Amino acid sequence: MLDEAKSAGLKVESHIREAFATSDGAKLHKSRGHVYRLKRPLHRHLEVDNKPTRIHPSLKARYIADDSYRPPRLQSLVEDKGWDKLDVGI
């Protein structure tokens, strides 16, 4: 996202990138808080026709390292296709 901001002409301070180091072991937070918990959840499709299914490496690392992290749609995709059939990359 920072690279896209820079390519759009925005200035990004150098320390910002260091503050956003990724970690597959970072604590997960409930994103459906406040008024959003009253709305129906949005379930996105993980596969789109004629496009590769891209999975971020940190997601795969968390999935493998943490047995309690099993989003139902991702688990189904991994069980059906296997990690080797998914494009794991940024």
Summary of the structure (lengths in Angstrom):
residues: 90
radius of gyration: 16.3
end to end distance: 11.0
largest distance: 42.8
contacts: 141
relative contact order: 0.14
helix: 43%
strand: 4%
